[in-house]
Amino acid sequence: MRVSDLFIYPLKSARGIALSAADIDGYGLPGDRRAMITDAQGHFITQRELPDLARIEVRPEASAFRLLMQGKTEISVAAPQPENRMDVIVWKSAVSAAVADPESSRQLSEWLGREVRLVFFEGQARRTANAEWAGEGTPVTFTDGYQILVTTTGSLKALNADLAAHGEGSVGMERFRPNIVIDTDEAWPEDRWAAIEIAGIRFDLVKPCSRCIMTTQDQLTGSREGPNPMPAMGRIRMSADRRVPGPLFGWNVTPRGSGRITIGDTVSIIEERPEGWALKRRAAA
C-alpha cells in the first residue's frame, strides 16, 4: 500500500490544496484548517450552512493568503495581529483566535451575503482533541475534532460500485475532504487498522468518521444537485456503535511523531483491530 494523495484545507470548509509532500507534526499537516469563518458571535460556519464556501479558493503566501471566488474581487488577507482576538466556538470547543483585518471580513461578508468574521488559529490558540479517543493533551486546530483524516481508494471504489448498482452515479474522493489517501485494492481495510506507519511516523486510527450533508455537495460549486453518496453509505456503512452514530467513511487519525511524508510512500500496518468496526447489517433486497 502507498500514499496516493495528500491535501490540506487552509480555510476550514473552503477548497483544498493538493500536495506532493507534507510535513507532519503534533497538529497534523501544517497549514491545515488554520483559518475559519464564524458568525458575528464567533460560532463556526461550514459548508453545512453556507454551501458557497466550496467556491472559495485559498492561495497561501509568505505573510497570510489570498482568497478567490469566481466573479469576485480577490481578497488579500494580511497576517493577523496576535493581540486582536475573539473567543470562537468549534463544536463544543472554545478557542481564543486571532481576528483578521476588518476589511477582509467585510469583503467575505459581501461574498457570502451575511455578516461573518475571518479568524486564525495561530501561536496563542489552544485546543485539544477528545481525550477518550485520542488521549490526553492531543492538540488540534480548527478541524472538526482530530488532526488527520485518512481514506482509501479501495473503499471509494466499493462505495461507487454500490452507487452504480442503484443507478446513482459516482463521486470523487474530494467529497470526503481527506488529508491522506491510501491506495488499496481491498475495500474498508482501514476498519481493522489500529495503527499504521508512513515514513517512520506512527499514525493511530482513533475513531471512524461519521459523515454529513457536506458529502452531498460538489466541492467546486457547492451544488447539492449531483450524485449523492449518502444513500450508499446508508446501505453499506451505517455504524452499529452508538458512540459514533450514522454513516461512516474514513478514519480520524492522530500522529504519534513528526517528519515528512510524500506521495508514493509505503504504508505499513503496525497494529490491527481484528474485530473491525461494528456496522448495521444490510437489509435483504
C-alpha positions in Angstrom: 0.0 0.0 0.0 1.2 3.5 -0.8 0.1 7.1 -0.2 -1.7 8.3 -3.3 -2.8 11.8 -2.4 -2.2 14.5 0.2 -4.4 17.5 0.9 -4.7 20.5 3.2 -7.6 22.8 3.7 -6.1 26.1 4.9 -9.5 27.8 5.4 -12.0 25.4 7.0 -14.7 24.4 4.6 -13.1 26.1 1.6 -11.4 24.3 -1.3 -8.5 22.0 -0.6 -4.9 22.2 -1.9 -3.2 19.1 -3.3 0.4 18.5 -2.1 3.1 16.2 -3.3 4.7 16.0 0.1 3.7 17.2 3.6 5.4 17.7 7.0 3.7 16.1 9.9 3.7 17.5 13.5 1.6 17.2 16.5 -1.2 19.2 14.9 -1.3 17.0 11.8 -0.4 18.7 8.5 1.0 22.3 8.9 -1.4 24.8 7.3 -4.4 22.6 7.6 -7.6 24.3 9.0 -5.6 27.3 10.4 -8.2 29.8 9.3 -12.0 29.7 9.8 -15.1 31.7 9.1 -17.5 32.5 12.0 -20.7 34.4 12.6 -20.6 37.7 14.5 -20.9 35.9 17.8 -17.9 33.6 17.0 -19.8 30.3 16.1 -18.0 28.5 13.3 -19.6 28.3 9.9 -19.1 25.5 7.4 -20.5 24.3 4.0 -23.3 22.7 6.1 -24.8 26.2 6.5 -23.1 28.0 3.6 -22.5 25.8 0.6 -20.8 28.7 -1.3 -17.7 28.2 0.9 -16.9 25.4 -1.6 -16.3 28.1 -4.2 -13.6 29.9 -2.2 -10.0 29.1 -3.4 -7.1 29.8 -1.0 -3.7 30.7 -2.2 -1.1 30.7 0.6 1.5 33.5 0.6 4.5 34.3 2.8 2.5 36.5 5.2 -1.0 35.1 5.0 -3.0 34.2 1.9 -5.3 35.3 -0.9 -8.9 34.3 -1.3 -10.5 34.0 -4.7 -14.1 33.3 -5.8 -15.3 33.4 -9.4 -16.9 36.7 -10.3 -15.5 38.5 -7.1 -12.5 40.7 -6.5 -9.8 38.7 -4.7 -9.1 39.3 -1.1 -5.5 39.7 0.1 -5.5 38.7 3.8 -2.8 40.1 5.9 -1.2 38.2 8.8 -3.4 38.7 11.9 -2.3 40.8 14.9 -2.0 38.4 17.9 -3.4 41.0 20.3 -6.6 41.3 18.2 -8.5 38.2 19.5 -12.0 36.8 20.0 -13.4 33.6 21.5 -14.8 31.3 18.9 -16.7 28.0 19.1 -15.9 24.9 17.1 -18.5 22.3 18.1 -18.0 22.1 21.8 -14.6 23.7 21.9 -13.9 27.3 22.9 -10.8 28.8 21.3 -9.1 32.1 21.6 -8.5 33.0 17.9 -6.7 35.9 16.2 -9.1 38.0 14.1 -8.3 39.0 10.6 -8.2 42.7 9.5 -11.8 44.2 9.3 -11.6 44.7 5.5 -11.1 41.0 4.8 -14.1 40.1 7.0 -16.1 42.9 5.3 -15.4 41.6 1.8 -16.1 38.0 2.8 -19.4 39.1 4.3 -20.3 40.6 0.9 -19.2 37.4 -0.9 -21.4 35.2 1.4 -24.4 37.5 1.8 -24.2 37.6 5.6 -22.0 39.1 8.4 -19.0 36.9 9.0 -15.6 37.1 10.7 -12.3 35.6 9.5 -10.2 34.2 12.3 -6.9 32.3 12.7 -5.5 29.5 14.8 -2.0 30.8 15.5 0.6 30.5 18.2 -1.5 31.6 21.1 -4.5 29.5 20.2 -5.1 26.2 22.1 -7.4 23.3 21.6 -7.3 19.6 22.3 -9.0 16.5 20.8 -11.4 14.4 22.7 -9.2 12.5 25.2 -11.5 9.5 25.2 -10.4 8.7 21.7 -7.1 10.5 21.1 -5.5 10.6 24.6 -4.9 13.4 27.0 -3.5 16.7 25.7 -3.6 15.9 22.0 -3.5 19.2 20.1 -5.9 20.1 17.2 -6.6 23.3 15.2 -10.0 24.2 13.7 -10.6 20.6 12.4 -13.9 19.0 13.3 -12.2 17.1 16.0 -8.9 15.3 15.2 -5.7 16.0 13.4 -5.8 14.0 10.2 -8.4 12.2 8.1 -7.4 9.1 6.2 -9.4 7.5 3.4 -8.6 4.6 1.0 -9.1 4.2 -2.7 -10.5 0.7 -2.3 -13.3 2.0 -0.1 -14.2 4.7 -2.5 -14.4 2.1 -5.3 -16.7 0.0 -3.2 -18.9 2.9 -2.4 -19.1 3.9 -6.1 -19.9 0.3 -7.0 -23.0 0.4 -4.7 -24.0 3.8 -6.2 -23.7 2.4 -9.7 -25.7 -0.7 -8.9 -28.6 1.6 -7.8 -28.2 4.0 -10.8 -27.0 6.8 -8.6 -23.8 7.9 -10.4 -20.4 8.2 -8.7 -18.5 10.6 -6.6 -14.8 11.6 -6.2 -12.7 11.4 -3.1 -12.9 15.2 -2.8 -16.4 14.8 -1.3 -14.8 13.4 1.8 -12.1 16.0 2.3 -9.3 13.7 3.4 -5.7 14.7 4.3 -4.1 11.4 3.4 -5.4 9.0 0.8 -4.0 5.4 0.7 -4.1 3.3 -2.4 -5.6 -0.1 -1.5 -7.1 -3.0 -3.5 -9.3 -4.0 -0.6 -12.4 -2.2 0.5 -12.7 -0.9 4.1 -9.3 -2.4 5.4 -9.0 0.8 7.5 -11.7 -0.5 9.8 -9.1 -3.1 11.0 -6.1 -0.8 11.3 -5.3 0.4 14.8 -2.1 2.0 13.7 -0.1 2.5 10.5 3.4 3.7 9.7 4.4 6.1 6.9 8.0 7.3 6.5 8.8 6.2 10.1 5.9 8.0 11.6 3.2 6.2 13.6 -0.4 7.2 12.9 -3.1 5.9 15.3 -6.6 5.4 13.8 -8.6 6.6 16.8 -12.2 7.0 15.5 -14.2 6.4 12.4 -15.5 9.5 10.7 -19.3 9.9 10.6 -20.5 11.8 7.5 -22.9 14.6 7.0 -24.6 16.7 4.2 -21.2 18.1 3.1 -20.6 14.9 1.2 -23.6 15.7 -1.0 -22.0 18.9 -2.2 -19.9 19.4 -5.3 -16.6 20.7 -3.9 -16.1 23.2 -6.7 -19.6 24.7 -6.9 -21.3 23.9 -3.6 -24.3 22.4 -5.5 -26.2 19.6 -3.9 -27.9 18.6 -7.2 -25.4 16.0 -8.4 -24.7 12.4 -7.3 -25.2 11.8 -3.6 -23.2 9.3 -1.6 -25.4 9.3 1.4 -27.8 6.6 0.2 -25.0 4.2 -0.5 -23.3 4.9 2.9 -26.7 4.3 4.5 -27.0 0.9 2.8 -23.5 -0.4 3.5 -21.7 1.8 6.1 -24.1 2.6 8.9 -22.4 2.4 12.3 -23.8 -0.1 14.8 -21.9 1.5 17.6 -23.8 4.3 19.4 -20.7 6.1 20.3 -20.2 7.0 16.6 -23.7 7.0 15.0 -24.5 7.5 11.3 -22.9 6.6 8.0 -19.1 6.2 8.1 -16.3 6.9 5.6 -12.7 7.3 6.5 -10.9 7.4 9.9 -9.7 10.1 12.2 -6.0 9.7 12.8 -3.6 11.0 15.4 0.1 11.2 14.6 2.5 10.0 17.2 5.6 11.5 15.8 6.9 14.1 13.3 8.6 14.0 10.0 7.8 14.3 6.3 5.6 12.1 4.1 5.5 12.0 0.3 3.1 10.7 -2.3 4.3 7.1 -3.1 5.5 6.4 0.4 4.9 2.8 1.6 2.1 2.4 4.2 2.7 -0.4 6.8 0.2 -1.8 9.2 1.8 -2.0 12.6 -1.2 -2.7 14.9 -4.6 -4.2 14.0 -8.1 -4.1 15.3 -9.2 -7.6 14.3 -12.8 -7.1 15.2 -13.0 -4.1 12.8 -15.9 -1.7 13.5 -19.5 -2.8 14.0 -21.8 -2.0 11.2 -25.6 -2.4 10.8 -26.5 -5.4 8.7 -27.8 -4.5 5.3 -31.5 -5.4 4.8 -32.2 -8.1 2.3 -33.5 -6.8 -1.0 
